[in-house]
């Protein structure tokens, strides 16, 4: 049996880097509860505010990676033109439409994506319970997303056979 096509560099690079950010997010979430996060996010003291940042940064990176992996996978599958002006939400919906993830998982990842947008654009109130809940949701969803995504990539002929 011949080997599958190699993963596109853009996908392989993100997948290789993802674990350390996931572990950082898990570590940060384990060390700060929702109330402490909310207090830190509102703090004027830089040291206290930094306690919120240790959750926000890996959350933003991982949320970005999920959307980028969706986009890169759709492009590699020939389902999206490279460089097309398609937003993150559309990429997640398209990934579900093409069975890269379930519609339910895509819906949960859309919640994460919206929270990431609010946080990144610093909309008033973005550092709130919604950010905490989205970070927790992302930490819970990421392993399943990666399993689904890897299965989908294999179905497209990427990676070793039988992997």
C-alpha positions in Angstrom: 0.0 0.0 0.0 1.4 3.4 -1.0 1.9 6.2 1.5 -0.6 9.1 1.5 0.2 12.6 0.4 2.3 14.6 2.9 0.5 17.2 4.9 0.8 20.7 3.5 3.5 22.6 5.3 0.9 25.1 6.7 -1.1 22.4 8.4 1.9 20.4 9.6 3.5 23.5 11.2 0.4 24.4 13.1 -0.2 20.9 14.3 3.4 20.7 15.5 3.1 23.9 17.5 -0.4 23.4 18.9 0.4 21.1 21.8 2.6 23.5 23.7 -0.1 26.2 23.6 -2.8 23.7 24.5 -0.8 22.6 27.5 -0.2 26.2 28.5 -3.9 26.9 28.3 -4.8 23.8 30.4 -2.1 24.8 33.0 -3.5 28.4 33.2 -7.1 27.2 33.4 -6.2 24.8 36.2 -4.5 27.6 38.2 -7.2 30.2 38.0 -11.0 29.9 38.4 -13.6 31.9 36.6 -14.0 34.5 39.4 -10.2 35.0 39.8 -9.9 35.4 36.0 -12.7 38.0 35.9 -11.0 39.9 38.8 -7.6 39.8 37.1 -9.1 40.9 33.8 -10.5 44.0 35.5 -7.4 44.8 37.6 -5.4 47.9 37.2 -2.4 46.3 38.8 -0.1 45.0 36.0 0.9 41.9 38.0 -2.8 41.0 38.6 -3.8 41.8 35.0 -1.0 39.4 33.9 -2.9 36.5 35.5 -5.6 37.1 32.9 -3.1 37.3 30.1 -1.8 33.8 30.8 -5.2 32.5 29.8 -5.9 35.0 27.0 -2.8 34.4 25.0 -2.9 30.7 24.5 -6.7 31.0 24.0 -6.2 33.4 21.2 -3.4 31.4 19.6 -5.4 28.1 19.7 -8.6 29.7 18.5 -6.6 31.1 15.6 -5.0 27.8 14.8 -8.4 26.0 14.7 -9.7 28.5 12.1 -6.4 28.4 10.2 -6.4 24.6 10.1 -10.0 24.7 8.8 -9.0 27.1 6.1 -5.8 25.2 5.2 -7.6 21.9 5.1 -10.3 23.3 2.9 -7.7 24.7 0.5 -5.7 21.5 0.5 -8.9 19.6 -0.4 -9.6 22.0 -3.3 -12.8 23.2 -1.6 -11.6 26.7 -1.0 -9.5 28.8 -3.3 -6.2 29.8 -1.8 -6.3 33.3 -0.5 -10.1 33.6 -0.9 -11.7 36.3 1.3 -13.5 33.9 3.6 -13.8 34.6 7.3 -13.2 32.2 10.2 -16.8 31.5 10.8 -17.4 30.6 7.2 -14.4 28.3 7.3 -15.7 26.5 10.4 -19.1 26.1 8.8 -17.6 24.8 5.5 -15.4 22.3 7.5 -18.6 20.9 9.0 -20.4 20.9 5.7 -17.6 18.8 4.2 -17.5 16.5 7.2 -14.2 17.7 8.6 -16.0 18.1 12.0 -19.6 17.6 13.1 -22.1 20.4 12.9 -22.4 20.4 16.7 -18.6 20.7 17.1 -18.5 23.5 14.5 -21.2 25.3 16.5 -19.2 25.1 19.7 -16.0 26.3 17.8 -18.0 29.2 16.4 -18.7 30.3 20.0 -15.0 30.1 20.7 -14.3 32.1 17.5 -16.7 34.9 18.4 -15.2 35.2 21.9 -11.7 35.3 20.4 -12.8 38.1 18.0 -14.4 40.1 20.9 -11.2 39.6 23.0 -8.8 40.4 20.2 -10.6 43.5 19.2 -10.9 44.5 22.8 -14.7 45.1 22.7 -15.9 46.5 26.0 -16.7 43.6 28.4 -14.8 41.1 26.3 -12.7 40.0 29.3 -15.6 38.5 31.1 -17.3 35.2 31.9 -17.7 34.7 28.1 -13.9 34.7 27.6 -13.4 32.3 30.5 -16.2 30.0 29.2 -14.9 30.1 25.7 -11.3 29.2 26.8 -12.7 26.3 28.9 -14.8 25.2 25.9 -11.8 25.4 23.5 -9.7 23.3 26.0 -12.5 20.7 26.1 -13.1 20.7 22.3 -9.6 20.7 21.0 -8.8 17.0 21.4 -12.0 16.0 19.6 -11.4 18.6 16.9 -8.0 17.2 16.2 -9.2 13.6 16.1 -12.0 14.6 13.6 -9.7 16.8 11.6 -7.0 14.1 11.3 -9.6 11.5 10.3 -10.9 13.9 7.6 -7.4 14.6 6.3 -6.8 10.9 6.0 -10.0 10.5 4.1 -8.6 13.1 1.7 -5.5 11.0 1.2 -3.1 12.9 3.5 -0.7 11.1 5.8 0.3 7.4 6.1 -2.3 4.8 5.1 -4.1 3.2 8.0 -3.0 5.9 10.4 
